[in-house]
């Protein structure tokens, strides 16, 4: 296989790894806030976060491309003040991937936190633990399947995304050309052999990920106290 093939595979998994790590950092506090919030604005924020699930990826990619453009206030300020370009760069891909995969991290964790018995946190507070310590040492350890699901879904979803990365990243080898874009490009060029190699790699990865999730959850259900 050519160096371009492995370069594309490396960039694909690099994007998924960076995106997933950042989603963990931002997703857990967001999920915790939503799980505890009683605000009348909560449905608004939940709908906003979940929009990538129902919107066509090209719509998200189109508006992000406009937002990242040097002709906009944000794009112009980033380029002139910080010398940062987001359109057609790896950094832009990361930001777009975070937005696109955000609900796949937040929703499972929020659901897991909401399903915990309220007296679990109350007992922790009674023992003098603060909110952060309660979240980190009491609540999160009790929703490991939810966290794992969010982690794996976000990682796999980022690897398979197409519309968003195509719109804001294009097809620049070594910078923005990920596997999903490469498959489309090779099919357009009638290079089905190489397209099959990319596709087979993604297929096998997705299958292994799903087997791992189901096996892990099955073990947890088997050994959890009744």
C-alpha positions in Angstrom: 0.0 0.0 0.0 1.2 3.5 -0.8 2.4 6.0 1.8 -0.6 8.2 0.9 -2.9 5.4 2.1 -1.3 5.1 5.5 -1.0 8.9 5.7 -4.8 9.1 5.2 -5.5 6.4 7.7 -3.2 8.1 10.3 -4.9 11.4 9.8 -8.3 9.8 10.2 -7.5 8.2 13.5 -5.6 11.3 14.7 -8.7 13.4 14.0 -11.0 10.9 15.8 -8.6 10.7 18.8 -8.1 14.5 19.3 -11.9 15.1 18.8 -12.9 12.4 21.3 -10.4 13.6 24.0 -11.8 17.1 23.7 -15.4 15.8 23.7 -14.7 14.0 27.0 -13.3 17.3 28.5 -16.3 19.4 27.3 -19.0 16.7 27.2 -18.9 15.5 30.8 -19.5 19.0 32.3 -22.2 19.7 29.8 -24.0 16.4 30.4 -23.8 17.0 34.2 -25.2 20.4 33.9 -28.1 19.2 31.7 -28.8 16.2 34.0 -29.2 18.6 37.1 -30.8 21.6 35.4 -34.4 22.5 36.1 -34.3 25.6 33.9 -37.1 26.2 31.4 -34.4 26.7 28.8 -33.1 23.1 29.2 -35.1 21.8 26.2 -33.6 24.6 24.1 -30.1 23.6 25.0 -30.8 19.9 24.6 -32.3 20.6 21.1 -29.4 22.7 20.1 -26.8 20.1 21.2 -28.8 17.3 19.4 -29.2 19.2 16.1 -26.3 17.4 14.4 -28.3 14.1 14.8 -31.1 15.3 12.6 -29.5 18.0 10.3 -27.8 16.9 7.1 -24.0 17.1 7.7 -23.6 19.3 4.7 -25.8 21.9 6.3 -23.5 22.0 9.4 -20.5 22.0 7.2 -21.8 24.9 5.0 -22.5 27.2 8.0 -19.2 26.3 9.6 -17.4 27.1 6.3 -19.1 30.5 6.3 -18.2 31.1 9.9 -14.6 30.1 9.4 -14.2 32.2 6.3 -11.8 35.2 6.5 -14.7 37.4 5.2 -16.6 36.9 8.5 -15.9 38.8 11.7 -14.6 35.7 13.6 -12.6 34.4 10.7 -11.0 37.8 10.0 -10.2 38.3 13.7 -8.6 34.9 14.0 -6.5 35.3 10.9 -5.4 38.9 11.5 -4.9 38.8 15.3 -3.9 35.2 16.0 -2.8 34.1 12.5 -5.2 31.1 12.7 -7.0 29.8 9.7 -9.8 27.3 10.2 -11.2 26.7 6.7 -9.4 23.8 4.9 -7.1 23.1 7.9 -6.9 20.2 10.4 -7.8 22.6 13.2 -11.0 23.4 11.4 -11.7 19.7 11.0 -11.3 19.2 14.8 -13.7 22.1 15.6 -16.3 20.8 13.1 -16.0 17.3 14.3 -16.5 18.3 17.9 -19.7 20.1 17.0 -20.9 17.3 14.8 -20.2 14.5 17.3 -21.1 16.5 20.5 -24.5 14.8 21.0 -23.0 11.3 20.7 -20.9 12.1 23.8 -23.3 14.2 25.8 -26.5 12.3 25.4 -25.4 8.8 26.8 -23.6 10.4 29.7 -26.6 12.7 30.5 -28.9 9.7 30.4 -26.6 7.7 32.7 -26.4 10.5 35.2 -30.2 11.0 35.2 -30.8 7.3 35.8 -28.7 7.3 39.0 -30.6 7.2 42.3 -30.7 10.8 43.8 -29.7 9.5 47.2 -26.3 8.6 45.8 -25.2 12.2 45.4 -27.1 13.2 48.6 -25.1 10.7 50.6 -21.9 12.0 49.2 -22.9 15.6 50.1 -23.8 14.4 53.6 -20.3 13.1 54.0 -18.9 16.5 53.2 -17.8 16.0 49.6 -18.3 18.8 47.1 -20.0 18.7 43.7 -16.8 18.1 41.8 -15.6 15.4 44.1 -19.0 13.8 44.1 -19.1 13.9 40.3 -15.6 12.5 39.8 -15.5 9.9 42.6 -19.1 8.9 43.0 -21.3 9.6 40.0 -19.0 8.9 37.1 -17.7 5.5 38.3 -21.3 4.4 38.5 -22.0 5.2 34.8 -19.0 3.6 33.2 -21.1 1.9 30.4 -22.6 5.3 29.5 -19.1 7.0 29.4 -17.7 4.1 27.3 -20.7 4.3 24.9 -20.2 8.0 24.5 -16.5 7.6 24.0 -16.8 4.8 21.4 -19.7 6.4 19.5 -17.9 9.7 19.3 -14.7 8.1 18.1 -16.5 5.9 15.5 -18.8 8.7 14.4 -15.8 11.0 13.8 -14.0 8.4 11.7 -17.1 7.9 9.5 -18.1 11.5 9.1 -18.2 12.7 5.5 -20.3 15.8 4.8 -18.8 18.1 7.5 -15.2 17.3 6.7 -15.7 17.6 3.0 -17.3 21.1 3.4 -14.8 22.6 5.8 -11.7 20.6 5.0 -11.8 19.7 1.3 -9.5 17.0 0.1 -5.9 18.1 0.9 -3.5 15.1 1.3 -1.7 15.1 4.6 -3.9 17.9 6.0 -7.6 17.2 5.6 -7.9 14.1 3.5 -9.5 11.5 5.8 -10.6 8.0 4.9 -14.3 8.8 4.1 -13.2 11.5 1.7 -10.6 9.2 0.1 -13.3 6.6 -0.5 -15.4 9.1 -2.4 -12.4 10.4 -4.3 -11.3 6.9 -5.3 -14.8 5.9 -6.4 -15.0 9.1 -8.5 -11.7 8.1 -10.1 -13.0 4.5 -10.7 -10.2 3.2 -8.5 -12.4 0.6 -6.8 -9.5 -1.5 -5.5 -8.2 1.3 -3.3 -11.7 2.4 -2.3 -12.3 -1.1 -1.1 -9.2 -1.1 1.1 -10.3 2.1 2.8 -13.9 0.8 3.1 -12.8 -2.6 4.4 -10.6 -1.0 7.1 -13.5 1.2 8.3 -15.9 -1.7 8.2 -13.6 -4.0 10.3 -13.0 -1.2 12.8 -16.7 -0.4 13.2 -17.5 -4.1 13.7 -14.8 -4.6 16.3 -15.9 -1.5 18.1 -19.5 -2.8 18.3 -18.5 -6.2 19.4 -16.4 -4.7 22.2 -19.3 -2.5 23.4 -21.8 -5.3 23.5 -19.3 -7.7 25.2 -18.4 -5.1 27.8 -22.0 -4.2 28.6 -22.8 -8.0 28.8 -20.1 -8.6 31.3 -21.3 -5.7 33.4 -24.8 -7.0 33.4 -23.6 -10.5 34.2 -21.6 -9.5 37.2 -23.7 -6.5 38.5 -25.5 -7.2 41.8 -29.2 -8.0 41.4 
